[in-house]
Amino acid sequence: MSFDDFLGLEGNQAEFDRRLNKAVKTAVTNAEEKWKALTDDKLTEAEKLAKMTKEEKAEYRAKKAEKELADLKKMNARTELAKTARKMLADECINIPDELLSNLVTDDADGTNTAVKSFAKMYKEAVQAAVKEAIKGKPPKAGTGGGNTITKEQIMDIKDPIERQKMIRENINLFQ
């Protein structure tokens, strides 16, 4: 049965139309709510400006401009501090991603300097520990050094079959 045939049956077309109208109405309502939310902020500011006198408007715009300027100065200062922090880390031969660098940069030079120095110290200590661990290596296994110190009979006397098979593999030359 096709969709058109289904709609041709008694009552199906009316039910389909009712559901379709409900879905369209819901979609339109949601879109209107989003639009209102986006425009309310702009209307609120426009309404404020409409109610103000010339002096108040000038003062409002000046405060808004000062705030924007302060925000830009703050962003510029953080950018400069990030460049300085990156240079300090480069002097220590440390290269880190921007995401990590942004965690080290604070609003003032002293805080950033302290954070970078502390990070560099911890980073170097962690690298040193990893290098020492890597250099340490694993100790040589017993019985694999100079010459065989175990005999075929000693291996065959081992009670644990897994251990005995391991020793046979390690000393296969005794069994050939």
Helices and strands as residue ranges (DSSP letters): H 3-8, H 12-51, H 54-91, H 98-104, H 109-136, H 152-156, H 161-170, G 172-175
